């Protein structure tokens, strides 16, 4: 998280998350953004993410937004 949502390292992790998800479901970019919003906006998801690291849910949303923006280029 200290490297920032736009860092290459974080974007590699987000791409890996996206690839892993495709074993079960193939979300489009809008759905990826919606899922990232859910992680932050739903108190149950947020609690799980923030238990791993405070602020992780919000960071995940920011990182996914960067990922989707970069995919559209």
C-alpha positions in Angstrom: 0.0 0.0 0.0 2.9 2.3 0.7 3.9 2.3 -3.0 0.5 3.7 -4.1 -2.4 2.4 -6.1 -0.8 3.3 -9.4 2.5 1.6 -8.7 3.6 -1.2 -11.0 3.8 -3.7 -8.1 0.2 -3.0 -7.0 -1.1 -3.1 -10.5 0.5 -6.6 -11.0 -1.3 -7.8 -7.8 -4.6 -6.4 -9.1 -4.1 -8.1 -12.5 -3.4 -11.3 -10.6 -6.6 -10.8 -8.6 -8.6 -10.2 -11.8 -7.1 -13.4 -13.4 -7.9 -15.5 -10.4 -11.5 -14.2 -10.4 -11.8 -15.4 -14.0 -11.7 -19.0 -12.9 -15.2 -18.5 -11.6 -16.6 -15.4 -13.4 -15.5 -13.1 -16.2 -16.4 -9.6 -15.0 -16.3 -6.7 -17.4 -14.6 -3.4 -16.3 -17.8 -1.9 -14.9 -18.4 -5.0 -12.8 -14.8 -4.9 -11.5 -15.4 -1.3 -10.4 -18.7 -2.3 -8.8 -17.0 -5.1 -6.9 -14.3 -2.8 -5.7 -17.0 -0.4 -4.5 -18.7 -3.2 -2.7 -15.5 -4.1 -0.9 -15.4 -0.6 0.5 -19.1 0.3 0.8 -20.5 -2.9 2.3 -19.5 -3.0 6.0 -19.0 -6.8 6.0 -16.5 -6.7 3.2 -14.9 -3.6 4.5 -14.4 -5.2 7.9 -12.7 -8.2 6.3 -10.4 -6.2 4.2 -9.6 -3.6 6.9 -8.9 -6.5 9.4 -6.0 -7.5 7.1 -4.8 -3.9 7.0 -6.6 -0.7 8.0 -7.7 1.2 4.9 -7.2 -1.8 2.6 -10.8 -1.7 1.3 -10.4 1.9 0.2 -7.0 1.2 -1.3 -8.3 -1.8 -3.2 -11.0 0.4 -4.7 -8.5 3.0 -5.8 -6.2 0.4 -7.2 -9.0 -1.3 -9.2 -10.0 2.2 -10.6 -6.4 2.6 -11.9 -6.4 -0.9 -13.3 -9.6 -0.4 -15.2 -8.5 3.1 -16.5 -5.2 1.5 -17.8 -7.1 -1.3 -19.5 -9.1 1.2 -21.5 -5.9 2.9 -22.9 
